[in-house]
Amino acid sequence: MTSAHRHQSGSQPWLHQKGAEIQPFGTVRQLPIGLSYEARMYACQRLNHLLADTQMLYALYKKHHWLMRGATFHQLHLLLDQHASAQLAVIDALAERVQSLGGVAVGDPRHAAEITSVPRPPDGVEEVPAMLSRLLEAHETILVNARDAAHRLAELGDDGSNDLLVSQVIRGGEAQAWFLAEHLVETPLVRLLPDTEPEAAPIRA
């Protein structure tokens, strides 16, 4: 084998690699973080469920961002994309928290779709109020679960997961739900009357 051939072989990527699964989903490794196995296992289960739901919420935001239409298209197109970006940050925070607890974060969208509580939307385009309502319902599903999980994790001493849920998932989700809900309020029409002089009151003797 020539020197040039050995050099070329050494720079060639090892393609089509296969390997064994080294940590199954639903298990936790032992890490020196001062939390019991039971607390970390429970936390990973709850966080992964919220992670799957948040991935579906993010996908809904992007879907509706792309498919938005009507007179408020520009405003809602930008708002939904902004909300999607914020949810993407929440996804990353939840996944990293699961990993820091020794667990395995749900990362495949097909896996997330199997365990989510957020209903699947139709493949086509819904009316704008229906799209916004669907986002609000997904937010409420996540908020209900996040509040319950935060309370239970605090009881188990998992202050880190509790803080993440309260500061990012709950507070952020509440703010986004508020912004969305205000777009479903019927704006009263202001009737413009023609300029007229008020009638003079009669003079009483």
C-alpha positions as CSV (number, residue, x, y, z in Angstrom):
1,M,0.0,0.0,0.0
2,T,1.5,3.3,-1.0
3,S,1.8,6.3,1.3
4,A,-0.8,8.2,-0.8
5,H,-3.3,5.3,-0.5
6,R,-2.9,5.1,3.3
7,H,-3.4,8.9,3.5
8,Q,-6.6,8.7,1.4
9,S,-8.0,5.8,3.5
10,G,-7.4,7.7,6.7
11,S,-9.3,10.8,5.5
12,Q,-12.3,8.8,4.2
13,P,-15.4,9.1,6.5
14,W,-16.6,5.8,7.9
15,L,-20.1,5.8,6.3
16,H,-23.2,3.7,7.0
17,Q,-22.2,3.1,10.7
18,K,-24.5,0.8,12.8
19,G,-24.5,0.5,16.5
20,A,-26.4,-0.9,19.5
21,E,-28.7,1.3,21.5
22,I,-26.6,2.1,24.5
23,Q,-29.5,3.6,26.7
24,P,-33.1,2.7,26.1
25,F,-35.8,5.4,26.3
26,G,-37.5,5.5,29.7
27,T,-34.4,4.7,31.7
28,V,-32.1,7.0,33.8
29,R,-28.4,6.8,34.4
30,Q,-26.9,7.5,37.9
31,L,-25.6,11.0,38.1
32,P,-24.1,12.8,41.2
33,I,-26.8,15.5,41.5
34,G,-28.3,14.7,44.8
35,L,-31.6,13.4,43.6
36,S,-33.0,9.9,44.2
37,Y,-33.5,7.5,41.3
38,E,-37.2,7.6,41.9
39,A,-37.3,11.4,41.7
40,R,-35.2,11.5,38.5
41,M,-37.3,8.8,36.9
42,Y,-40.5,10.5,37.6
43,A,-39.2,13.9,36.5
44,C,-38.0,12.4,33.2
45,Q,-41.4,10.9,32.5
46,R,-43.3,14.1,33.2
47,L,-40.7,16.3,31.4
48,N,-40.7,14.0,28.3
49,H,-44.5,14.2,28.1
50,L,-44.3,18.0,28.2
51,L,-41.5,17.9,25.7
52,A,-43.6,15.9,23.3
53,D,-46.5,18.3,23.7
54,T,-44.3,21.3,23.2
55,Q,-42.9,19.8,20.1
56,M,-46.4,19.5,18.7
57,L,-47.2,23.0,19.8
58,Y,-44.1,24.3,18.0
59,A,-45.2,22.4,14.9
60,L,-48.7,23.9,15.1
61,Y,-47.2,27.4,15.4
62,K,-45.1,26.8,12.2
63,K,-48.0,25.2,10.3
64,H,-50.3,28.1,11.1
65,H,-47.6,30.7,10.5
66,W,-47.2,29.3,7.0
67,L,-51.0,28.9,6.3
68,M,-52.2,32.1,7.8
69,R,-54.4,34.3,5.6
70,G,-56.9,37.1,5.7
71,A,-56.8,40.8,6.7
72,T,-54.6,40.2,9.7
73,F,-52.2,38.0,7.8
74,H,-49.1,40.1,8.3
75,Q,-49.6,40.7,12.0
76,L,-50.4,37.0,12.8
77,H,-47.8,35.6,10.4
78,L,-45.1,37.5,12.4
79,L,-46.6,36.8,15.8
80,L,-46.9,33.0,15.3
81,D,-43.4,32.8,14.1
82,Q,-42.2,34.7,17.2
83,H,-44.1,32.4,19.4
84,A,-42.7,29.4,17.6
85,S,-39.2,30.6,18.2
86,A,-39.9,30.9,21.9
87,Q,-41.3,27.4,22.0
88,L,-38.2,26.1,20.3
89,A,-36.2,27.5,23.2
90,V,-38.5,25.7,25.6
91,I,-38.1,22.4,23.7
92,D,-34.3,22.7,24.1
93,A,-34.5,23.5,27.8
94,L,-36.8,20.6,28.5
95,A,-34.7,18.2,26.5
96,E,-31.5,19.3,28.2
97,R,-33.1,19.0,31.6
98,V,-34.1,15.4,30.9
99,Q,-30.5,14.7,29.9
100,S,-29.1,16.4,33.0
101,L,-31.2,14.1,35.1
102,G,-29.7,11.0,33.4
103,G,-32.7,10.3,31.1
104,V,-33.3,10.1,27.4
105,A,-35.1,13.1,25.8
106,V,-37.7,12.3,23.2
107,G,-36.2,13.8,20.1
108,D,-37.8,12.0,17.1
109,P,-41.0,13.9,16.0
110,R,-42.6,10.5,15.2
111,H,-41.9,9.4,18.8
112,A,-43.2,12.7,20.1
113,A,-46.4,12.2,18.1
114,E,-47.0,8.8,19.7
115,I,-47.0,10.1,23.3
116,T,-48.4,13.7,22.9
117,S,-51.7,14.8,24.4
118,V,-52.1,17.5,21.7
119,P,-54.7,16.4,19.1
120,R,-53.5,16.2,15.5
121,P,-54.8,19.0,13.3
122,P,-56.3,18.4,9.8
123,D,-53.7,18.3,7.0
124,G,-55.4,21.2,5.2
125,V,-56.1,24.8,6.1
126,E,-58.6,25.8,8.8
127,E,-60.3,29.1,9.2
128,V,-58.2,31.6,11.1
129,P,-60.3,31.6,14.4
130,A,-60.1,27.8,14.4
131,M,-56.3,27.9,14.0
132,L,-55.9,30.3,16.9
133,S,-58.3,28.3,19.0
134,R,-56.3,25.1,18.3
135,L,-53.2,26.8,19.5
136,L,-54.9,28.0,22.7
137,E,-56.2,24.5,23.5
138,A,-52.7,23.1,23.0
139,H,-51.3,25.8,25.4
140,E,-54.0,24.9,28.0
141,T,-53.1,21.2,27.8
142,I,-49.5,22.0,28.4
143,L,-50.2,24.5,31.2
144,V,-52.4,22.1,33.1
145,N,-49.9,19.3,32.9
146,A,-47.0,21.7,33.7
147,R,-48.6,23.0,36.9
148,D,-49.3,19.5,38.2
149,A,-45.8,18.4,37.3
150,A,-44.2,21.4,38.9
151,H,-46.1,20.9,42.2
152,R,-45.2,17.2,42.3
153,L,-41.6,17.7,41.4
154,A,-41.2,20.3,44.1
155,E,-42.5,17.8,46.6
156,L,-39.8,15.3,45.4
157,G,-37.1,18.0,45.9
158,D,-36.4,18.5,42.2
159,D,-36.1,22.3,42.4
160,G,-34.4,22.6,39.1
161,S,-37.2,21.0,37.1
162,N,-39.8,22.9,39.1
163,D,-38.0,26.2,38.3
164,L,-37.8,25.3,34.6
165,L,-41.5,24.5,34.5
166,V,-42.6,27.6,36.4
167,S,-40.3,30.2,34.8
168,Q,-40.3,29.0,31.2
169,V,-43.2,26.6,30.4
170,I,-45.9,28.1,32.6
171,R,-45.1,31.9,32.5
172,G,-44.1,31.8,28.9
173,G,-47.2,29.8,27.9
174,E,-49.5,32.1,29.8
175,A,-48.2,35.1,28.0
176,Q,-48.5,33.5,24.6
177,A,-52.0,32.4,25.4
178,W,-52.9,35.9,26.4
179,F,-51.6,37.3,23.1
180,L,-53.5,34.7,21.1
181,A,-56.8,35.0,23.0
182,E,-56.9,38.8,22.4
183,H,-57.1,38.1,18.7
184,L,-60.3,36.2,19.2
185,V,-62.1,39.1,20.9
186,E,-64.7,40.8,18.7
187,T,-63.7,44.4,18.2
188,P,-66.7,46.8,18.5
189,L,-67.4,49.0,15.5
190,V,-67.3,52.7,16.1
191,R,-70.1,54.4,14.3
192,L,-69.0,57.7,12.9
193,L,-71.8,60.2,12.9
194,P,-71.8,63.2,10.5
195,D,-70.7,66.5,12.0
196,T,-73.8,68.3,13.2
197,E,-74.4,71.2,15.4
198,P,-76.1,70.3,18.6
199,E,-79.6,71.7,18.8
200,A,-80.0,74.7,21.1
201,A,-82.0,74.0,24.3
202,P,-85.2,75.9,24.5
203,I,-85.2,79.0,26.7
204,R,-87.6,78.8,29.5
205,A,-89.3,82.0,30.6
